[in-house]
């Protein structure tokens, strides 16, 4: 099981808005966020960065999303599940 945090990076003079995904066990991926569909802060925009990180690291499974003040957290579930 992997935890992935994402957050929006502001635009600069040379780069557009981006979303960075970082894994708790290491690894990082950055994708451009054009904001054209549902906005920069929408979970689908952040999911693209989490998916890019998973592809880069060779991870497979199901991503489960949750929001935080700083962005979103995704858990890549490939193992045990617990019901509450």
Backbone as CSV, one residue per row, in Angstrom:
resi,resn,N_x,N_y,N_z,CA_x,CA_y,CA_z,C_x,C_y,C_z
1,UNK,0.856,-1.179,0.000,0.000,0.000,0.000,0.891,1.227,0.000
2,UNK,0.585,2.177,-0.858,1.345,3.412,-0.976,0.433,4.604,-0.708
3,UNK,0.972,5.629,-0.055,0.257,6.894,0.125,0.905,7.930,-0.780
4,UNK,0.073,8.676,-1.504,0.550,9.688,-2.443,-0.128,11.010,-2.098
5,UNK,0.668,12.043,-1.893,0.134,13.381,-1.639,0.289,14.222,-2.905
6,UNK,-0.732,15.017,-3.220,-0.646,15.922,-4.362,-0.941,17.342,-3.902
7,UNK,-0.349,18.297,-4.608,-0.674,19.697,-4.339,-0.444,20.514,-5.596
8,UNK,-1.147,21.618,-5.664,-1.066,22.526,-6.802,0.146,23.430,-6.642
9,UNK,0.935,23.540,-7.693,2.060,24.470,-7.725,1.629,25.691,-8.534
10,UNK,1.898,26.891,-8.043,1.475,28.093,-8.766,2.233,28.271,-10.072
11,UNK,1.641,29.046,-10.954,2.334,29.336,-12.213,3.464,30.324,-11.944
12,UNK,4.432,30.300,-12.840,5.559,31.235,-12.768,5.623,31.982,-14.099
13,UNK,6.649,32.780,-14.277,6.808,33.490,-15.552,7.081,32.538,-16.705
14,UNK,7.617,31.358,-16.391,8.004,30.425,-17.448,7.236,29.108,-17.437
15,UNK,6.481,28.821,-16.369,5.772,27.541,-16.271,4.310,27.769,-15.915
16,UNK,3.409,26.912,-16.451,1.990,27.016,-16.107,1.735,26.385,-14.735
17,UNK,0.460,26.428,-14.295,0.090,25.711,-13.085,0.456,24.252,-13.263
18,UNK,0.937,23.629,-12.179,1.277,22.214,-12.207,0.777,21.546,-10.943
19,UNK,0.614,20.243,-11.017,0.282,19.449,-9.841,1.426,18.478,-9.621
20,UNK,1.948,18.445,-8.400,3.026,17.528,-8.057,2.455,16.410,-7.193
21,UNK,2.890,15.188,-7.466,2.508,14.016,-6.673,3.777,13.453,-6.049
22,UNK,3.723,13.216,-4.741,4.868,12.654,-4.027,4.400,11.432,-3.250
23,UNK,5.190,10.375,-3.306,4.857,9.150,-2.594,5.576,9.115,-1.254
24,UNK,4.948,8.479,-0.278,5.545,8.375,1.045,6.833,7.560,1.011
25,UNK,6.921,6.596,0.099,8.107,5.754,0.002,9.129,6.267,-0.992
26,UNK,8.952,7.468,-1.504,9.857,8.034,-2.501,9.189,8.092,-3.862
27,UNK,9.668,8.932,-4.695,9.111,9.104,-6.031,8.333,10.395,-6.137
28,UNK,8.363,10.957,-7.359,7.716,12.246,-7.592,7.341,12.345,-9.064
29,UNK,6.209,12.956,-9.339,5.780,13.221,-10.709,5.085,14.575,-10.737
30,UNK,5.303,15.322,-11.812,4.680,16.629,-11.984,3.958,16.634,-13.325
31,UNK,2.704,17.114,-13.316,1.941,17.243,-14.560,1.409,18.666,-14.661
32,UNK,1.250,19.148,-15.886,0.657,20.467,-16.102,-0.824,20.417,-15.796
33,UNK,-1.334,21.480,-15.208,-2.755,21.583,-14.893,-3.311,22.762,-15.665
34,UNK,-4.013,22.490,-16.761,-4.514,23.595,-17.568,-5.800,24.194,-17.015
35,UNK,-6.510,23.474,-16.157,-7.698,24.006,-15.528,-8.876,24.182,-16.450
36,UNK,-8.809,23.636,-17.647,-9.858,23.888,-18.625,-11.148,23.124,-18.354
37,UNK,-11.072,21.973,-17.685,-12.297,21.195,-17.516,-13.048,21.550,-16.239
38,UNK,-12.508,21.228,-15.082,-13.251,21.446,-13.844,-12.491,22.288,-12.827
39,UNK,-11.381,22.822,-13.201,-10.653,23.694,-12.292,-9.395,23.047,-11.748
40,UNK,-8.481,23.891,-11.318,-7.181,23.440,-10.846,-7.274,22.579,-9.600
41,UNK,-8.225,22.852,-8.737,-8.306,22.128,-7.478,-9.178,20.895,-7.513
42,UNK,-9.672,20.522,-8.669,-10.567,19.382,-8.763,-9.782,18.081,-8.625
43,UNK,-10.391,17.100,-7.992,-9.717,15.835,-7.703,-9.224,15.141,-8.971
44,UNK,-9.928,15.277,-10.082,-9.491,14.608,-11.310,-8.162,15.161,-11.817
45,UNK,-7.933,16.450,-11.641,-6.666,17.053,-12.038,-5.529,16.471,-11.203
46,UNK,-5.756,16.311,-9.900,-4.744,15.762,-9.009,-4.561,14.260,-9.251
47,UNK,-5.630,13.580,-9.626,-5.536,12.144,-9.915,-4.615,11.880,-11.099
48,UNK,-4.586,12.783,-12.068,-3.678,12.616,-13.204,-2.222,12.564,-12.741
49,UNK,-1.870,13.401,-11.784,-0.504,13.396,-11.257,-0.232,12.111,-10.475
50,UNK,-1.202,11.670,-9.678,-1.036,10.425,-8.922,-0.894,9.234,-9.866
51,UNK,-1.680,9.220,-10.938,-1.580,8.137,-11.922,-0.228,8.160,-12.630
52,UNK,0.272,9.348,-12.945,1.580,9.457,-13.596,2.678,8.904,-12.692
53,UNK,2.579,9.191,-11.408,3.562,8.671,-10.459,3.483,7.146,-10.385
54,UNK,2.278,6.616,-10.347,2.118,5.154,-10.293,2.716,4.491,-11.525
55,UNK,2.482,5.069,-12.692,3.063,4.514,-13.920,4.585,4.568,-13.875
56,UNK,5.121,5.694,-13.418,6.574,5.857,-13.339,7.205,4.827,-12.403
57,UNK,6.523,4.531,-11.302,7.066,3.609,-10.307,6.709,2.147,-10.594
58,UNK,5.828,1.921,-11.580,5.423,0.563,-11.905,4.424,-0.031,-10.933
59,UNK,3.667,0.826,-10.257,2.697,0.368,-9.273,1.346,0.133,-9.937
60,UNK,0.643,-0.882,-9.486,-0.711,-1.149,-9.964,-1.624,-1.321,-8.765
61,UNK,-2.895,-1.105,-8.979,-3.876,-1.228,-7.912,-4.993,-0.229,-8.118
62,UNK,-5.690,0.077,-7.072,-6.816,1.009,-7.103,-6.462,2.250,-6.306
63,UNK,-6.614,3.434,-6.919,-6.375,4.689,-6.205,-7.653,5.139,-5.510
64,UNK,-7.526,5.469,-4.235,-8.643,5.980,-3.442,-8.252,7.382,-2.990
65,UNK,-9.123,8.369,-3.244,-8.784,9.776,-3.009,-9.460,10.342,-1.777
66,UNK,-8.792,11.334,-1.183,-9.350,12.106,-0.085,-8.727,13.487,-0.091
67,UNK,-9.474,14.493,0.347,-8.988,15.866,0.312,-8.359,16.300,1.622
68,UNK,-7.406,17.229,1.523,-6.792,17.870,2.683,-6.758,19.373,2.419
69,UNK,-6.310,20.152,3.389,-6.187,21.596,3.189,-5.151,21.921,2.121
70,UNK,-4.127,21.091,2.000,-3.034,21.366,1.070,-3.261,20.805,-0.325
71,UNK,-4.172,19.871,-0.476,-4.390,19.238,-1.778,-5.202,17.972,-1.627
72,UNK,-4.665,16.870,-2.117,-5.350,15.589,-2.020,-4.362,14.512,-1.595
73,UNK,-4.900,13.441,-1.039,-4.119,12.264,-0.690,-4.756,11.086,-1.404
74,UNK,-3.924,10.273,-2.015,-4.381,9.067,-2.690,-3.714,7.879,-2.025
75,UNK,-4.474,6.830,-1.828,-3.916,5.584,-1.318,-4.024,4.575,-2.437
76,UNK,-2.908,3.954,-2.753,-2.882,2.914,-3.767,-3.063,1.599,-3.026
77,UNK,-4.249,1.064,-3.144,-4.603,-0.150,-2.418,-4.333,-1.359,-3.294
78,UNK,-3.452,-2.209,-2.810,-3.159,-3.435,-3.522,-3.187,-4.633,-2.565
79,UNK,-3.673,-4.388,-1.374,-3.618,-5.447,-0.382,-4.892,-5.529,0.436
80,UNK,-4.702,-5.654,1.740,-5.821,-5.865,2.640,-6.736,-4.659,2.709
81,UNK,-8.017,-4.946,2.888,-9.009,-3.900,3.072,-9.711,-4.132,4.396
82,UNK,-10.068,-3.041,5.042,-10.731,-3.120,6.333,-12.040,-2.347,6.244
83,UNK,-13.094,-2.918,6.748,-14.394,-2.278,6.747,-14.631,-1.641,8.110
84,UNK,-15.153,-0.403,8.089,-15.461,0.287,9.355,-16.941,0.536,9.445
